[in-house]
Amino acid sequence: MAAKTRTGKTIGGQIAFQGDIGSYSYHACGMRFPKLKPLPCTTFEDAINAVHVGKAQLAMIAVDNSVAGRVADVHHLLPGSGLKIVGEHYQPIHHHLLAVKGASLKTIKRVESHIHALSQCRKFIRKHKLKAVVALDTAGAARDIAARNDVSVAAIASAAAGKIYGLTSLAMNIEDEQHNTTRFLIMAREAAAPKPSARCVTSMIFRLKSVPAALYKALGGFATNGINLTKLESYLIGGFFKKAEFYVEVEGHPDAPAFKNALRDLALYSDRVNFLGTYPADKFRFRGR
Protein backbone atom coordinates (compact mmCIF):
# COMPACT_ATOMS: atom_id res chain seq x y z
CA MET A 1 0.00 0.00 0.00
CA ALA A 2 1.50 3.32 -1.07
CA ALA A 3 0.99 6.51 0.93
CA LYS A 4 -1.78 8.79 -0.28
CA THR A 5 -2.58 12.44 0.26
CA ARG A 6 -5.99 13.78 1.26
CA THR A 7 -6.93 13.98 -2.43
CA GLY A 8 -6.01 10.33 -2.95
CA LYS A 9 -2.84 11.04 -4.94
CA THR A 10 -0.09 8.45 -4.40
CA ILE A 11 3.18 9.87 -3.07
CA GLY A 12 6.69 8.50 -2.88
CA GLY A 13 9.59 9.39 -0.62
CA GLN A 14 10.36 8.33 2.93
CA ILE A 15 8.61 7.26 6.13
CA ALA A 16 10.36 8.13 9.41
CA PHE A 17 10.51 5.81 12.42
CA GLN A 18 12.30 5.63 15.77
CA GLY A 19 14.92 2.92 15.74
CA ASP A 20 17.48 1.24 13.54
CA ILE A 21 17.34 -0.84 10.38
CA GLY A 22 15.82 -4.18 11.36
CA SER A 23 13.69 -2.86 14.24
CA TYR A 24 9.99 -3.70 14.54
CA SER A 25 9.10 -0.13 13.55
CA TYR A 26 11.25 -0.58 10.44
CA HIS A 27 9.30 -3.72 9.50
CA ALA A 28 5.98 -1.99 10.22
CA CYS A 29 6.94 0.73 7.73
CA GLY A 30 7.76 -1.87 5.08
CA MET A 31 4.59 -3.86 5.61
CA ARG A 32 2.24 -0.87 5.54
CA PHE A 33 4.04 1.32 2.99
CA PRO A 34 6.32 -0.84 0.83
CA LYS A 35 6.81 1.97 -1.71
CA LEU A 36 8.20 4.38 0.88
CA LYS A 37 11.83 4.21 2.01
CA PRO A 38 12.14 3.76 5.81
CA LEU A 39 14.10 6.59 7.45
CA PRO A 40 15.74 5.59 10.78
CA CYS A 41 15.61 8.23 13.55
CA THR A 42 17.20 8.21 17.00
CA THR A 43 14.14 9.50 18.88
CA PHE A 44 10.40 9.90 18.36
CA GLU A 45 10.96 13.67 18.26
CA ASP A 46 13.43 13.20 15.40
CA ALA A 47 10.90 11.10 13.46
CA ILE A 48 8.18 13.72 13.92
CA ASN A 49 10.55 16.53 12.95
CA ALA A 50 11.56 14.68 9.78
CA VAL A 51 7.94 15.02 8.62
CA HIS A 52 7.80 18.68 9.68
CA VAL A 53 10.81 19.67 7.60
CA GLY A 54 9.70 17.60 4.60
CA LYS A 55 12.43 14.98 4.86
CA ALA A 56 9.74 12.30 5.22
CA GLN A 57 6.11 12.20 4.15
CA LEU A 58 4.94 10.09 7.09
CA ALA A 59 6.06 8.95 10.53
CA MET A 60 5.36 5.50 12.01
CA ILE A 61 5.12 5.95 15.79
CA ALA A 62 4.78 3.04 18.25
CA VAL A 63 2.22 3.88 20.95
CA ASP A 64 1.00 0.70 22.68
CA ASN A 65 1.89 -2.94 23.20
CA SER A 66 -0.57 -5.66 24.21
CA VAL A 67 1.84 -7.00 26.88
CA ALA A 68 4.00 -4.06 28.01
CA GLY A 69 1.37 -1.31 27.70
CA ARG A 70 1.80 2.31 26.66
CA VAL A 71 5.07 3.44 25.10
CA ALA A 72 6.42 6.04 27.52
CA ASP A 73 6.15 9.74 26.64
CA VAL A 74 4.62 9.23 23.21
CA HIS A 75 1.21 10.63 24.14
CA HIS A 76 2.91 13.70 25.58
CA LEU A 77 4.50 14.29 22.15
CA LEU A 78 1.30 13.96 20.12
CA PRO A 79 -0.48 17.20 21.15
CA GLY A 80 2.52 19.40 20.42
CA SER A 81 3.73 17.52 17.36
CA GLY A 82 1.90 19.75 14.89
CA LEU A 83 1.12 16.62 12.85
CA LYS A 84 -2.13 14.76 12.31
CA ILE A 85 -2.83 11.08 12.90
CA VAL A 86 -3.86 9.60 9.54
CA GLY A 87 -3.83 5.87 10.27
CA GLU A 88 -3.08 3.02 12.65
CA HIS A 89 -1.16 -0.22 12.18
CA TYR A 90 -1.01 -3.36 14.33
CA GLN A 91 2.20 -5.40 14.15
CA PRO A 92 2.58 -8.91 15.68
CA ILE A 93 5.85 -9.03 17.63
CA HIS A 94 7.90 -12.23 17.93
CA HIS A 95 11.20 -11.91 19.76
CA HIS A 96 14.42 -13.86 19.28
CA LEU A 97 17.41 -14.14 21.58
CA LEU A 98 20.29 -13.18 19.29
CA ALA A 99 24.00 -13.70 19.92
CA VAL A 100 27.31 -14.03 18.10
CA LYS A 101 28.57 -17.36 16.77
CA GLY A 102 29.93 -19.57 19.50
CA ALA A 103 27.48 -18.29 22.12
CA SER A 104 24.87 -20.49 23.76
CA LEU A 105 22.28 -20.24 26.50
CA LYS A 106 25.00 -21.43 28.88
CA THR A 107 27.41 -18.61 27.98
CA ILE A 108 24.87 -15.77 27.97
CA LYS A 109 24.82 -13.75 31.20
CA ARG A 110 23.33 -10.44 30.02
CA VAL A 111 20.63 -9.44 27.54
CA GLU A 112 20.18 -6.01 25.96
CA SER A 113 17.16 -4.51 24.19
CA HIS A 114 14.58 -1.72 24.17
CA ILE A 115 12.82 -1.43 27.52
CA HIS A 116 9.51 -2.56 25.99
CA ALA A 117 11.09 -5.67 24.45
CA LEU A 118 12.62 -6.57 27.81
CA SER A 119 9.21 -6.09 29.46
CA GLN A 120 7.62 -8.41 26.90
CA CYS A 121 10.10 -11.20 27.72
CA ARG A 122 10.21 -11.05 31.53
CA LYS A 123 9.47 -14.76 32.02
CA PHE A 124 12.26 -15.88 29.70
CA ILE A 125 14.76 -13.47 31.26
CA ARG A 126 13.84 -14.59 34.76
CA LYS A 127 13.92 -18.29 33.85
CA HIS A 128 17.46 -18.06 32.48
CA LYS A 129 18.65 -15.67 35.21
CA LEU A 130 19.83 -13.04 32.74
CA LYS A 131 20.72 -9.47 33.62
CA ALA A 132 18.49 -7.14 31.58
CA VAL A 133 20.12 -3.98 30.20
CA VAL A 134 18.06 -1.26 28.51
CA ALA A 135 19.14 -0.18 25.02
CA LEU A 136 17.74 2.56 22.79
CA ASP A 137 16.38 0.11 20.23
CA THR A 138 16.02 -3.63 19.53
CA ALA A 139 17.90 -3.55 16.23
CA GLY A 140 20.48 -1.16 17.66
CA ALA A 141 21.11 -3.65 20.45
CA ALA A 142 21.60 -6.41 17.86
CA ARG A 143 24.04 -4.25 15.92
CA ASP A 144 26.05 -3.47 19.08
CA ILE A 145 26.15 -7.13 20.13
CA ALA A 146 27.53 -8.08 16.72
CA ALA A 147 30.22 -5.39 16.95
CA ARG A 148 31.36 -6.45 20.44
CA ASN A 149 31.61 -10.16 19.56
CA ASP A 150 31.09 -11.18 23.19
CA VAL A 151 29.59 -14.64 23.83
CA SER A 152 28.30 -13.56 27.26
CA VAL A 153 25.91 -10.94 25.88
CA ALA A 154 22.76 -11.33 23.75
CA ALA A 155 20.11 -9.05 22.28
CA ILE A 156 16.34 -9.41 22.10
CA ALA A 157 15.24 -8.43 18.61
CA SER A 158 13.58 -9.75 15.46
CA ALA A 159 14.77 -12.67 13.36
CA ALA A 160 15.35 -10.22 10.51
CA ALA A 161 17.63 -8.11 12.72
CA GLY A 162 19.65 -11.25 13.40
CA LYS A 163 20.12 -11.83 9.67
CA ILE A 164 21.00 -8.18 9.01
CA TYR A 165 23.70 -8.09 11.69
CA GLY A 166 24.96 -11.67 11.29
CA LEU A 167 23.75 -13.03 14.63
CA THR A 168 22.54 -16.50 15.61
CA SER A 169 19.10 -17.07 17.13
CA LEU A 170 19.50 -19.04 20.36
CA ALA A 171 15.76 -19.03 21.10
CA MET A 172 12.68 -17.91 19.21
CA ASN A 173 9.25 -16.64 20.22
CA ILE A 174 10.47 -15.78 23.70
CA GLU A 175 7.75 -13.18 24.34
CA ASP A 176 5.56 -13.81 27.39
CA GLU A 177 2.33 -13.95 25.38
CA GLN A 178 1.61 -15.30 21.88
CA HIS A 179 -0.74 -12.39 21.17
CA ASN A 180 2.12 -9.89 21.63
CA THR A 181 1.23 -6.99 19.32
CA THR A 182 2.38 -3.38 18.99
CA ARG A 183 0.09 -0.64 17.74
CA PHE A 184 1.52 2.21 15.68
CA LEU A 185 0.05 5.57 14.74
CA ILE A 186 0.81 7.00 11.30
CA MET A 187 1.47 10.75 11.33
CA ALA A 188 1.41 13.28 8.49
CA ARG A 189 1.30 17.04 7.92
CA GLU A 190 -2.16 16.83 6.35
CA ALA A 191 -5.21 15.36 8.05
CA ALA A 192 -6.94 12.29 6.63
CA ALA A 193 -10.47 12.68 5.35
CA PRO A 194 -12.45 9.45 5.87
CA LYS A 195 -16.17 9.64 5.18
CA PRO A 196 -18.49 9.87 8.22
CA SER A 197 -20.04 6.56 7.15
CA ALA A 198 -16.68 4.74 7.22
CA ARG A 199 -15.36 2.76 10.17
CA CYS A 200 -12.90 5.18 11.67
CA VAL A 201 -11.23 6.29 14.89
CA THR A 202 -10.90 9.81 16.28
CA SER A 203 -8.05 10.72 18.62
CA MET A 204 -8.36 13.85 20.72
CA ILE A 205 -7.21 15.50 23.91
CA PHE A 206 -9.49 17.51 26.19
CA ARG A 207 -8.97 19.46 29.38
CA LEU A 208 -11.66 19.45 32.05
CA LYS A 209 -13.07 22.40 33.91
CA SER A 210 -12.34 22.19 37.63
CA VAL A 211 -15.84 21.28 38.79
CA PRO A 212 -17.17 18.25 40.73
CA ALA A 213 -17.90 15.11 38.65
CA ALA A 214 -16.63 16.85 35.50
CA LEU A 215 -15.16 13.68 33.96
CA TYR A 216 -18.30 11.64 34.65
CA LYS A 217 -20.50 14.29 33.08
CA ALA A 218 -18.15 15.00 30.17
CA LEU A 219 -18.09 11.34 29.15
CA GLY A 220 -21.80 10.79 29.75
CA GLY A 221 -22.65 12.17 26.33
CA PHE A 222 -20.66 9.42 24.63
CA ALA A 223 -22.53 6.74 26.60
CA THR A 224 -26.01 8.15 25.95
CA ASN A 225 -25.27 8.52 22.25
CA GLY A 226 -23.87 4.99 21.85
CA ILE A 227 -20.30 6.11 21.08
CA ASN A 228 -17.56 3.61 22.01
CA LEU A 229 -14.45 4.95 23.79
CA THR A 230 -11.53 2.56 23.33
CA LYS A 231 -8.88 4.52 25.24
CA LEU A 232 -8.88 7.07 28.06
CA GLU A 233 -5.66 8.25 29.70
CA SER A 234 -5.06 11.19 32.01
CA TYR A 235 -2.06 13.52 32.35
CA LEU A 236 -1.42 16.22 34.92
CA ILE A 237 -0.51 19.55 33.32
CA GLY A 238 1.28 22.72 34.32
CA GLY A 239 3.51 21.06 36.90
CA PHE A 240 0.74 21.01 39.50
CA PHE A 241 -1.86 18.51 40.72
CA LYS A 242 -4.90 20.69 39.99
CA LYS A 243 -5.76 20.12 36.31
CA ALA A 244 -5.59 17.13 34.04
CA GLU A 245 -5.76 16.52 30.32
CA PHE A 246 -7.28 13.36 28.89
CA TYR A 247 -6.20 11.51 25.77
CA VAL A 248 -9.21 9.76 24.24
CA GLU A 249 -9.71 7.45 21.29
CA VAL A 250 -13.25 7.15 20.01
CA GLU A 251 -14.69 4.80 17.40
CA GLY A 252 -16.52 7.15 15.09
CA HIS A 253 -16.40 10.34 13.01
CA PRO A 254 -16.92 13.82 14.53
CA ASP A 255 -19.33 14.72 11.70
CA ALA A 256 -21.68 11.83 12.53
CA PRO A 257 -24.85 13.08 14.29
CA ALA A 258 -24.38 10.96 17.45
CA PHE A 259 -20.75 12.05 17.77
CA LYS A 260 -21.76 15.70 17.38
CA ASN A 261 -24.24 15.31 20.22
CA ALA A 262 -21.55 13.76 22.44
CA LEU A 263 -19.17 16.64 21.66
CA ARG A 264 -21.82 19.17 22.71
CA ASP A 265 -22.04 17.50 26.12
CA LEU A 266 -18.25 17.34 26.35
CA ALA A 267 -17.98 21.08 25.64
CA LEU A 268 -20.10 21.86 28.73
CA TYR A 269 -17.44 20.42 31.06
CA SER A 270 -14.18 20.97 29.17
CA ASP A 271 -12.42 24.21 28.34
CA ARG A 272 -10.27 22.87 25.50
CA VAL A 273 -10.57 20.07 22.94
CA ASN A 274 -7.71 19.30 20.54
CA PHE A 275 -8.47 16.91 17.66
CA LEU A 276 -5.34 14.94 16.73
CA GLY A 277 -6.90 13.13 13.79
CA THR A 278 -9.74 11.05 12.39
CA TYR A 279 -8.51 8.04 10.44
CA PRO A 280 -9.62 4.63 9.10
CA ALA A 281 -9.81 1.92 11.75
CA ASP A 282 -7.47 -1.03 11.22
CA LYS A 283 -9.31 -4.35 10.75
CA PHE A 284 -7.24 -5.84 13.57
CA ARG A 285 -9.17 -3.62 16.01
CA PHE A 286 -12.39 -5.57 15.38
CA ARG A 287 -11.05 -9.11 15.73
CA GLY A 288 -13.11 -11.21 18.10
CA ARG A 289 -16.11 -8.90 18.14
C-alpha positions in Angstrom: 0.0 0.0 0.0 1.5 3.3 -1.1 1.0 6.5 0.9 -1.8 8.8 -0.3 -2.6 12.4 0.3 -6.0 13.8 1.3 -6.9 14.0 -2.4 -6.0 10.3 -3.0 -2.8 11.0 -4.9 -0.1 8.4 -4.4 3.2 9.9 -3.1 6.7 8.5 -2.9 9.6 9.4 -0.6 10.4 8.3 2.9 8.6 7.3 6.1 10.4 8.1 9.4 10.5 5.8 12.4 12.3 5.6 15.8 14.9 2.9 15.7 17.5 1.2 13.5 17.3 -0.8 10.4 15.8 -4.2 11.4 13.7 -2.9 14.2 10.0 -3.7 14.5 9.1 -0.1 13.6 11.2 -0.6 10.4 9.3 -3.7 9.5 6.0 -2.0 10.2 6.9 0.7 7.7 7.8 -1.9 5.1 4.6 -3.9 5.6 2.2 -0.9 5.5 4.0 1.3 3.0 6.3 -0.8 0.8 6.8 2.0 -1.7 8.2 4.4 0.9 11.8 4.2 2.0 12.1 3.8 5.8 14.1 6.6 7.4 15.7 5.6 10.8 15.6 8.2 13.5 17.2 8.2 17.0 14.1 9.5 18.9 10.4 9.9 18.4 11.0 13.7 18.3 13.4 13.2 15.4 10.9 11.1 13.5 8.2 13.7 13.9 10.6 16.5 13.0 11.6 14.7 9.8 7.9 15.0 8.6 7.8 18.7 9.7 10.8 19.7 7.6 9.7 17.6 4.6 12.4 15.0 4.9 9.7 12.3 5.2 6.1 12.2 4.1 4.9 10.1 7.1 6.1 9.0 10.5 5.4 5.5 12.0 5.1 6.0 15.8 4.8 3.0 18.3 2.2 3.9 21.0 1.0 0.7 22.7 1.9 -2.9 23.2 -0.6 -5.7 24.2 1.8 -7.0 26.9 4.0 -4.1 28.0 1.4 -1.3 27.7 1.8 2.3 26.7 5.1 3.4 25.1 6.4 6.0 27.5 6.2 9.7 26.6 4.6 9.2 23.2 1.2 10.6 24.1 2.9 13.7 25.6 4.5 14.3 22.2 1.3 14.0 20.1 -0.5 17.2 21.2 2.5 19.4 20.4 3.7 17.5 17.4 1.9 19.8 14.9 1.1 16.6 12.9 -2.1 14.8 12.3 -2.8 11.1 12.9 -3.9 9.6 9.5 -3.8 5.9 10.3 -3.1 3.0 12.7 -1.2 -0.2 12.2 -1.0 -3.4 14.3 2.2 -5.4 14.1 2.6 -8.9 15.7 5.8 -9.0 17.6 7.9 -12.2 17.9 11.2 -11.9 19.8 14.4 -13.9 19.3 17.4 -14.1 21.6 20.3 -13.2 19.3 24.0 -13.7 19.9 27.3 -14.0 18.1 28.6 -17.4 16.8 29.9 -19.6 19.5 27.5 -18.3 22.1 24.9 -20.5 23.8 22.3 -20.2 26.5 25.0 -21.4 28.9 27.4 -18.6 28.0 24.9 -15.8 28.0 24.8 -13.7 31.2 23.3 -10.4 30.0 20.6 -9.4 27.5 20.2 -6.0 26.0 17.2 -4.5 24.2 14.6 -1.7 24.2 12.8 -1.4 27.5 9.5 -2.6 26.0 11.1 -5.7 24.4 12.6 -6.6 27.8 9.2 -6.1 29.5 7.6 -8.4 26.9 10.1 -11.2 27.7 10.2 -11.1 31.5 9.5 -14.8 32.0 12.3 -15.9 29.7 14.8 -13.5 31.3 13.8 -14.6 34.8 13.9 -18.3 33.9 17.5 -18.1 32.5 18.6 -15.7 35.2 19.8 -13.0 32.7 20.7 -9.5 33.6 18.5 -7.1 31.6 20.1 -4.0 30.2 18.1 -1.3 28.5 19.1 -0.2 25.0 17.7 2.6 22.8 16.4 0.1 20.2 16.0 -3.6 19.5 17.9 -3.6 16.2 20.5 -1.2 17.7 21.1 -3.7 20.4 21.6 -6.4 17.9 24.0 -4.2 15.9 26.0 -3.5 19.1 26.1 -7.1 20.1 27.5 -8.1 16.7 30.2 -5.4 16.9 31.4 -6.4 20.4 31.6 -10.2 19.6 31.1 -11.2 23.2 29.6 -14.6 23.8 28.3 -13.6 27.3 25.9 -10.9 25.9 22.8 -11.3 23.8 20.1 -9.1 22.3 16.3 -9.4 22.1 15.2 -8.4 18.6 13.6 -9.7 15.5 14.8 -12.7 13.4 15.3 -10.2 10.5 17.6 -8.1 12.7 19.7 -11.3 13.4 20.1 -11.8 9.7 21.0 -8.2 9.0 23.7 -8.1 11.7 25.0 -11.7 11.3 23.7 -13.0 14.6 22.5 -16.5 15.6 19.1 -17.1 17.1 19.5 -19.0 20.4 15.8 -19.0 21.1 12.7 -17.9 19.2 9.2 -16.6 20.2 10.5 -15.8 23.7 7.8 -13.2 24.3 5.6 -13.8 27.4 2.3 -14.0 25.4 1.6 -15.3 21.9 -0.7 -12.4 21.2 2.1 -9.9 21.6 1.2 -7.0 19.3 2.4 -3.4 19.0 0.1 -0.6 17.7 1.5 2.2 15.7 0.0 5.6 14.7 0.8 7.0 11.3 1.5 10.7 11.3 1.4 13.3 8.5 1.3 17.0 7.9 -2.2 16.8 6.3 -5.2 15.4 8.0 -6.9 12.3 6.6 -10.5 12.7 5.4 -12.5 9.4 5.9 -16.2 9.6 5.2 -18.5 9.9 8.2 -20.0 6.6 7.1 -16.7 4.7 7.2 -15.4 2.8 10.2 -12.9 5.2 11.7 -11.2 6.3 14.9 -10.9 9.8 16.3 -8.0 10.7 18.6 -8.4 13.9 20.7 -7.2 15.5 23.9 -9.5 17.5 26.2 -9.0 19.5 29.4 -11.7 19.5 32.0 -13.1 22.4 33.9 -12.3 22.2 37.6 -15.8 21.3 38.8 -17.2 18.3 40.7 -17.9 15.1 38.7 -16.6 16.9 35.5 -15.2 13.7 34.0 -18.3 11.6 34.7 -20.5 14.3 33.1 -18.2 15.0 30.2 -18.1 11.3 29.1 -21.8 10.8 29.8 -22.6 12.2 26.3 -20.7 9.4 24.6 -22.5 6.7 26.6 -26.0 8.2 26.0 -25.3 8.5 22.2 -23.9 5.0 21.9 -20.3 6.1 21.1 -17.6 3.6 22.0 -14.5 4.9 23.8 -11.5 2.6 23.3 -8.9 4.5 25.2 -8.9 7.1 28.1 -5.7 8.2 29.7 -5.1 11.2 32.0 -2.1 13.5 32.4 -1.4 16.2 34.9 -0.5 19.5 33.3 1.3 22.7 34.3 3.5 21.1 36.9 0.7 21.0 39.5 -1.9 18.5 40.7 -4.9 20.7 40.0 -5.8 20.1 36.3 -5.6 17.1 34.0 -5.8 16.5 30.3 -7.3 13.4 28.9 -6.2 11.5 25.8 -9.2 9.8 24.2 -9.7 7.4 21.3 -13.2 7.1 20.0 -14.7 4.8 17.4 -16.5 7.1 15.1 -16.4 10.3 13.0 -16.9 13.8 14.5 -19.3 14.7 11.7 -21.7 11.8 12.5 -24.9 13.1 14.3 -24.4 11.0 17.4 -20.7 12.0 17.8 -21.8 15.7 17.4 -24.2 15.3 20.2 -21.5 13.8 22.4 -19.2 16.6 21.7 -21.8 19.2 22.7 -22.0 17.5 26.1 -18.2 17.3 26.3 -18.0 21.1 25.6 -20.1 21.9 28.7 -17.4 20.4 31.1 -14.2 21.0 29.2 -12.4 24.2 28.3 -10.3 22.9 25.5 -10.6 20.1 22.9 -7.7 19.3 20.5 -8.5 16.9 17.7 -5.3 14.9 16.7 -6.9 13.1 13.8 -9.7 11.0 12.4 -8.5 8.0 10.4 -9.6 4.6 9.1 -9.8 1.9 11.8 -7.5 -1.0 11.2 -9.3 -4.4 10.7 -7.2 -5.8 13.6 -9.2 -3.6 16.0 -12.4 -5.6 15.4 -11.0 -9.1 15.7 -13.1 -11.2 18.1 -16.1 -8.9 18.1 
